[in-house]
């Protein structure tokens, strides 16, 4: 089983046990507390609702309700947030207390409607009830507007309900901008009010119908309904008994400790093995491997470590081979140079121009090997400098053909360019010419007189494909995997008559890789060889 699944299963078991125990304990203690607090909570809600409803009934507006909210919050200990049904903030006890407003608890808000409940005569006298309702609508419009004006002007407002329930407003003073209500203020609406109320005469629930008409006809002037949010999300619940809680917490902690010990035993054994192997690897022991069993993440880590050790051992072997190859490449020519120089120094050989030219050519070849080694080291270290630009690859191929035209003519080989359409890519043109030049040079050396070397450029989807195709002798299939190795030559004698430093293809492969491309080779003995360079094409 996956290590992750084992850990998850163990933790789920502990979590389920802890949840069950905590839920049982909490439920047992909370039930009584909920019963006791529910009664007190309902009384507090009723007090807050009555206080705000009374304010709206008296003042005809919610303007200036903040002191009432503050006093209700102080009296009940509740956090109160009052907004209209359109989410317009009226007051918030947190803000009034000078602290940041907290998020309201998840309890449903309490609705407050300041419109009065009508006191109508018995339902057996519908016409009288309709008449009183129309009068109540007219009186309420005038009363609520007058009360709102007085409140806005700062007057101390009081109100008492009349026989129907409509507030009769009084104030300690009457500001000039507030006109006392008169019967003519609502004259334009009387006909509409009557028409709406008369429809209720045939309704079996007369009082409810008239109250609904009253609410609808006064909706535009009455204070909007409020949503009263109580409490806050970050309020701490009432404390529970400590002893049972401590006991359950101790049991859960013990279970977690046992689970951690079991888990650590499963984890630490392979980790210790990995640590010992890593120490050995750091000390130069590249043969040590970690024993791996299972298919979980720890086992996969062990396999990854073993692959890394294999890679390090292979890298060290490649380094030893490269050191031997470098020594092999330089030993013989340097011995020849030393022999000729000593012979010249002792006077056994005459310093003819031909001999000096030969010695200079040999020294230049050794210098080229050193320069190629430096380029390859920089490329593999990722510090070889590239100057990328969007380039027409036809120009790069044409420049390479021009540079090698004289060599091709001297060898009797036709050097052709097949690039019918422009293909652009973001490359360093100088480095890419270095790659193409190496491929063309190898192709010319492998092609007999009368043969052909073709530089082909095509765009295949989003890829720019360069092919360097020759009609030479070809490369055996068993040699193709080693073709890009350092100092490798198909010629078993490793002679320079059939090749250069032996580093050109390795450098070319690294340059193409750094450009995000690939280089490959296809060859048939007796037919020829084709090198394929694939780069990401761009639209110019």
C-alpha positions in Angstrom: 0.0 0.0 0.0 1.2 3.5 -0.7 3.0 5.2 2.2 0.7 8.2 1.7 -2.4 6.1 2.0 -1.1 4.4 5.1 -0.4 7.7 6.8 -3.8 9.0 5.6 -5.6 6.0 7.0 -3.8 6.2 10.4 -4.5 9.9 10.7 -8.1 9.4 9.7 -8.5 6.8 12.4 -7.1 9.1 15.0 -9.2 12.0 13.8 -12.4 9.9 13.7 -11.8 8.7 17.3 -11.0 12.2 18.5 -14.1 13.6 16.7 -16.4 11.0 18.1 -15.2 11.5 21.7 -15.2 15.2 21.5 -18.7 15.3 19.9 -20.1 13.0 22.6 -18.6 15.1 25.4 -19.6 18.4 23.8 -23.2 17.2 23.1 -23.6 16.0 26.7 -22.5 19.2 28.2 -23.9 21.6 25.7 -27.5 20.3 25.8 -28.3 21.8 29.2 -26.4 24.9 28.4 -28.4 25.4 25.2 -31.7 24.9 27.0 -30.7 27.5 29.6 -29.4 30.0 27.2 -32.2 29.7 24.6 -34.7 31.1 27.0 -32.5 34.1 27.9 -31.6 34.5 24.2 -35.3 34.8 23.1 -35.9 37.4 25.8 -32.9 39.4 24.5 -34.0 39.1 20.9 -37.6 40.2 21.8 -36.2 43.2 23.7 -34.0 44.3 20.8 -36.8 43.8 18.3 -39.3 45.8 20.4 -36.8 48.6 21.0 -36.0 49.1 17.3 -39.7 48.6 16.2 -40.8 51.3 18.8 -38.1 53.7 17.5 -39.3 53.3 13.9 -42.9 53.6 15.0 -42.3 56.9 16.9 -39.8 58.6 14.5 -41.0 57.4 11.1 -37.4 56.8 10.0 -34.3 54.9 11.1 -32.2 58.1 11.1 -30.7 58.6 14.5 -31.3 55.0 15.6 -27.6 54.6 16.6 -28.0 55.6 20.3 -30.9 53.1 20.6 -28.7 50.3 19.1 -25.9 51.3 21.4 -28.1 51.1 24.5 -29.7 47.8 23.5 -26.3 46.3 22.9 -25.1 47.4 26.3 -28.3 46.2 28.0 -28.3 42.8 26.4 -24.6 42.1 25.9 -25.4 41.3 22.2 -23.4 42.5 19.2 -26.1 44.2 17.0 -25.8 45.0 13.3 -28.8 46.6 11.7 -29.2 46.9 7.9 -32.2 47.5 5.6 -33.5 44.8 3.3 -31.5 46.5 0.6 -28.3 46.0 2.7 -28.0 49.7 3.7 -26.2 49.9 7.1 -28.2 51.6 9.8 -26.0 51.0 12.8 -23.4 48.5 14.1 -22.7 48.2 17.8 -19.1 47.3 17.1 -18.5 50.5 15.2 -20.4 52.5 17.8 -18.1 51.0 20.5 -15.0 52.1 18.5 -13.7 48.7 17.3 -13.6 47.1 13.9 -16.8 45.5 12.7 -16.8 41.8 13.1 -18.5 39.4 10.7 -22.1 38.6 11.8 -22.7 35.1 13.1 -24.4 32.6 10.9 -27.8 32.9 12.7 -30.7 34.1 10.5 -31.4 37.8 10.9 -34.4 39.0 12.8 -36.9 41.1 10.7 -38.2 44.4 12.2 -41.2 46.2 10.6 -42.1 49.6 12.2 -45.5 49.8 10.5 -48.4 49.6 13.0 -50.8 46.7 13.4 -54.3 48.0 12.7 -57.0 47.7 15.4 -60.2 47.2 13.4 -63.8 46.7 14.4 -65.3 43.2 14.3 -65.2 41.4 10.9 -69.0 41.4 10.8 -68.9 45.1 9.9 -66.7 45.1 6.8 -67.6 48.5 5.5 -66.6 50.2 8.8 -63.3 48.3 8.8 -62.6 49.4 5.2 -63.4 53.0 6.0 -61.1 53.0 9.0 -58.3 51.4 7.0 -58.5 54.1 4.3 -58.4 56.7 7.0 -55.5 55.0 8.7 -53.5 54.9 5.5 -54.1 58.7 5.0 -53.2 59.5 8.7 -50.1 57.3 8.7 -48.7 58.9 5.5 -49.0 62.3 7.1 -47.8 61.2 10.6 -44.8 59.3 9.4 -43.6 62.2 7.2 -44.0 64.7 10.1 -42.2 62.4 12.5 -39.3 61.9 10.1 -39.0 65.6 9.5 -38.9 66.3 13.3 -36.3 63.7 13.9 -34.1 65.0 11.1 -34.4 68.5 12.6 -33.3 67.3 16.0 -36.5 67.6 17.8 -37.4 65.3 20.7 -40.2 63.2 19.3 -42.8 61.1 21.1 -45.8 59.2 19.8 -48.8 57.3 21.1 -51.0 55.0 19.0 -54.6 56.1 18.5 -57.6 53.9 18.6 -56.7 52.3 15.2 -53.0 52.0 16.0 -51.7 55.0 14.0 -49.0 57.0 15.8 -50.0 60.5 17.0 -46.7 62.4 17.0 -45.7 65.1 19.4 -42.5 67.1 19.8 -40.9 69.5 22.3 -40.7 72.0 19.5 -41.8 72.4 15.9 -39.1 73.4 13.4 -40.3 75.8 10.7 -39.6 73.2 7.9 -41.9 70.6 9.5 -45.5 71.1 8.7 -48.1 69.4 10.9 -50.1 66.8 9.0 -53.5 67.8 7.6 -56.2 65.8 5.9 -55.5 67.3 2.5 -52.0 66.0 2.3 -53.1 62.6 1.1 -56.1 63.6 -0.9 -54.6 62.5 -4.2 -54.3 58.9 -2.9 -57.7 58.5 -1.2 -59.5 57.1 -4.3 -56.7 54.6 -4.9 -56.6 53.6 -1.2 -60.4 53.1 -1.2 -60.3 51.0 -4.3 -57.6 48.7 -2.9 -59.4 48.4 0.5 -62.9 47.7 -1.0 -61.6 44.5 -2.6 -61.2 43.1 0.9 -65.0 43.3 1.7 -65.6 39.8 0.2 -62.4 38.3 1.7 -63.2 35.9 4.6 -60.0 37.0 6.3 -61.0 40.6 6.3 -58.5 41.9 8.9 -55.5 40.2 7.3 -56.5 41.5 3.9 -56.9 45.1 5.2 -53.6 44.9 7.0 -51.9 43.7 3.8 -53.5 46.7 1.9 -52.4 49.1 4.6 -48.8 47.7 4.3 -48.8 47.9 0.5 -50.2 51.5 0.4 -47.8 52.8 3.0 -44.7 51.0 1.8 -43.3 54.1 0.0 -43.4 56.3 3.1 -42.8 53.9 6.0 -39.3 53.1 7.3 -37.9 50.2 5.4 -37.9 46.8 7.1 -34.8 46.0 9.0 -32.6 42.9 9.2 -31.1 42.6 12.7 -28.0 40.5 12.8 -27.0 39.3 16.3 -23.7 38.0 17.5 -20.3 37.6 15.8 -18.4 34.7 14.3 -15.4 35.2 16.6 -17.4 35.3 19.8 -16.3 32.6 22.3 -19.0 30.2 23.3 -19.7 29.6 26.9 -17.1 27.5 28.6 -17.7 23.8 29.2 -16.6 21.7 32.2 -12.8 21.4 32.1 -12.2 17.9 33.6 -14.0 15.8 30.9 -12.5 17.9 28.2 -8.9 17.3 29.6 -9.5 13.6 29.8 -10.6 13.3 26.2 -7.8 15.5 25.1 -5.3 13.3 27.0 -6.7 10.2 25.3 -6.5 11.8 21.9 -2.9 12.9 22.6 -1.9 9.4 23.6 -3.4 7.9 20.5 -1.6 10.5 18.4 1.7 9.6 20.2 1.2 5.9 19.5 0.4 6.6 15.9 3.5 8.8 15.6 5.7 6.1 17.0 4.3 3.5 14.5 4.7 5.9 11.7 8.2 7.0 12.6 9.3 3.3 12.8 8.0 2.8 9.2 9.7 5.9 8.0 13.0 6.0 9.9 14.3 2.6 8.9 14.6 3.3 5.1 15.7 6.9 6.0 18.6 5.6 8.0 19.6 3.3 5.1 19.5 6.3 2.8 21.6 8.4 5.2 24.3 5.7 5.4 24.3 5.3 1.6 24.5 9.1 1.2 27.5 9.3 3.6 29.2 6.5 1.6 28.5 8.3 -1.6 30.0 11.5 -0.2 33.1 9.5 0.8 33.6 8.1 -2.7 31.9 4.8 -2.5 29.9 4.8 -5.7 29.1 1.0 -5.5 26.8 1.2 -2.4 23.1 0.9 -3.1 20.0 1.1 -0.9 17.8 -2.1 -0.6 14.3 -1.3 -1.9 11.1 -3.2 -1.2 7.5 -2.1 -1.9 6.0 0.5 -4.1 5.3 3.4 -1.8 6.9 6.9 -1.8 9.8 5.8 0.4 10.6 2.9 -1.9 10.5 5.3 -4.9 12.9 7.6 -3.0 15.3 4.7 -2.6 15.1 3.8 -6.3 15.7 7.5 -7.2 18.8 7.4 -4.9 20.1 4.2 -6.6 19.5 5.8 -10.0 21.5 8.9 -8.9 24.3 6.7 -7.7 24.4 4.8 -11.0 24.4 8.2 -12.8 27.4 9.4 -10.7 29.3 6.2 -11.4 28.6 6.5 -15.1 29.7 10.2 -15.0 33.0 9.2 -13.2 33.6 6.5 -15.8 32.9 8.9 -18.6 35.4 11.4 -17.0 38.0 8.7 -16.8 37.5 7.7 -20.4 37.6 11.4 -21.5 40.9 11.9 -19.6 42.3 8.8 -21.3 41.0 10.0 -24.7 42.6 13.5 -24.2 45.9 11.9 -23.2 45.6 9.6 -26.3 44.9 12.5 -28.6 47.7 14.7 -27.3 50.4 12.1 -26.4 51.5 11.0 -29.9 51.5 14.5 -31.7 53.2 16.1 -28.7 55.9 13.3 -28.8 56.3 14.0 -32.5 56.7 17.7 -31.9 59.1 17.1 -29.1 61.2 14.7 -31.2 61.4 17.1 -34.2 62.2 20.0 -31.9 65.0 18.1 -30.2 66.3 16.9 -33.5 66.3 20.6 -34.7 68.0 21.6 -31.5 70.7 19.0 -31.9 71.3 19.8 -35.6 70.2 16.3 -36.9 67.3 17.8 -39.0 67.5 20.8 -41.2 64.8 23.5 -40.4 63.3 23.5 -43.9 60.1 25.5 -44.6 58.2 22.3 -45.3 59.2 20.9 -41.8 58.3 24.2 -40.1 54.9 24.3 -41.8 54.2 20.7 -40.8 55.2 21.4 -37.2 53.0 24.6 -37.2 50.0 22.7 -38.6 50.4 20.0 -35.9 50.6 22.7 -33.2 47.5 24.4 -34.6 45.6 21.0 -34.5 46.5 20.6 -30.8 45.3 24.2 -30.2 42.0 23.4 -31.9 41.5 20.3 -29.7 42.1 22.5 -26.6 39.7 25.2 -27.9 37.0 22.5 -28.7 37.4 21.1 -25.2 36.9 24.5 -23.7 33.8 25.2 -25.8 32.4 21.8 -24.9 33.1 22.4 -21.2 31.4 25.8 -21.3 28.4 24.4 -23.2 27.9 21.5 -20.8 28.2 23.9 -17.8 25.5 26.2 -19.3 27.8 29.2 -19.5 28.4 29.3 -23.2 27.3 32.7 -24.5 24.4 32.8 -27.0 23.1 35.9 -28.8 19.7 34.7 -30.0 17.7 36.6 -32.6 14.9 35.7 -35.0 16.8 34.5 -38.0 16.0 33.2 -41.5 17.6 29.8 -41.4 18.1 29.9 -45.2 20.7 32.6 -44.6 22.6 30.4 -42.2 22.6 27.5 -44.6 23.6 29.7 -47.5 26.5 31.1 -45.5 27.7 27.6 -44.6 27.5 26.5 -48.3 29.6 29.6 -49.3 32.2 28.9 -46.6 32.6 25.3 -47.8 32.2 25.8 -51.5 36.0 25.9 -52.2 36.6 22.7 -50.2 33.7 20.9 -52.0 35.0 22.0 -55.4 38.5 20.8 -54.5 37.1 17.4 -53.4 34.9 17.1 -56.5 31.7 17.1 -54.5 28.6 19.0 -55.4 27.3 21.2 -52.5 23.6 22.1 -53.0 21.1 24.1 -51.1 17.4 23.0 -51.0 15.4 25.7 -49.2 12.4 26.9 -51.2 10.8 28.9 -48.5 12.0 31.1 -45.6 11.9 29.4 -42.2 12.6 31.5 -39.1 13.7 30.5 -35.6 15.1 32.3 -32.5 18.8 31.2 -32.6 22.3 32.4 -32.3 23.3 32.5 -36.0 27.0 32.2 -35.3 26.6 29.1 -33.1 24.2 27.5 -35.6 26.7 28.1 -38.4 29.2 26.3 -36.2 26.9 23.3 -36.0 26.1 23.3 -39.7 29.7 23.8 -40.6 30.8 20.8 -38.6 28.1 18.6 -40.3 29.0 19.9 -43.8 32.7 19.3 -43.1 32.1 15.7 -42.0 29.8 15.1 -45.0 32.4 16.4 -47.5 35.1 14.2 -45.9 32.8 11.1 -46.1 31.7 11.7 -49.7 33.7 10.5 -52.7 34.4 12.7 -55.7 31.3 13.0 -57.9 29.0 12.7 -54.9 26.6 15.3 -53.5 26.1 17.0 -50.2 22.7 18.7 -49.8 21.6 21.3 -47.3 17.8 21.0 -46.9 15.5 23.3 -45.0 11.8 22.6 -44.4 9.1 23.7 -42.0 7.1 20.8 -40.6 4.2 22.2 -38.4 5.8 24.3 -35.7 9.3 22.8 -36.3 12.1 24.0 -38.4 13.9 20.9 -39.8 17.5 21.2 -41.2 18.9 18.1 -43.0 22.5 17.7 -44.1 22.4 14.8 -46.5 25.5 13.2 -48.3 25.9 10.3 -50.7 29.0 9.0 -48.9 29.9 5.6 -47.7 27.5 5.7 -44.7 27.9 4.6 -41.1 27.3 1.1 -39.8 24.3 0.8 -37.5 26.3 -0.4 -34.6 28.4 2.9 -34.6 25.4 5.3 -34.6 24.9 5.3 -30.8 28.5 6.4 -30.2 28.5 9.0 -32.9 28.1 12.0 -30.6 30.6 10.8 -28.0 33.8 12.8 -27.4 36.8 11.7 -29.5 34.9 8.9 -31.1 35.6 8.1 -34.8 34.2 5.4 -37.0 37.8 4.8 -38.2 39.3 2.2 -35.8 42.8 3.7 -36.3 41.5 7.0 -35.0 43.6 8.8 -37.7 43.1 12.4 -38.5 42.9 11.8 -42.1 39.3 10.7 -41.6 38.3 13.3 -39.1 39.1 16.3 -37.0 39.4 16.5 -33.2 36.6 14.1 -32.5 34.7 16.8 -30.5 32.7 18.5 -33.3 29.6 16.4 -33.0 29.5 16.5 -29.2 29.8 20.3 -29.4 27.1 20.5 -32.1 24.7 18.3 -30.0 25.2 20.5 -26.9 24.6 23.7 -28.9 21.4 22.4 -30.5 20.2 21.1 -27.1 20.8 24.6 -25.6 18.6 26.0 -28.3 15.8 23.7 -27.2 16.2 21.5 -30.3 17.3 17.9 -31.2 19.9 16.5 -33.5 19.8 13.0 -34.9 21.4 10.9 -37.6 20.1 8.4 -40.2 22.6 6.3 -42.2 22.7 3.4 -44.7 26.0 1.9 -45.5 26.8 2.4 -49.2 24.0 5.0 -49.6 24.9 7.9 -47.4 24.2 9.7 -44.1 21.7 12.3 -43.1 22.0 14.5 -40.0 18.7 16.1 -38.9 18.5 19.2 -36.7 15.0 20.1 -35.4 14.4 23.6 -33.9 11.3 25.5 -32.8 10.1 27.6 -35.7 8.6 31.1 -35.2 6.4 33.3 -37.3 8.2 36.4 -38.6 
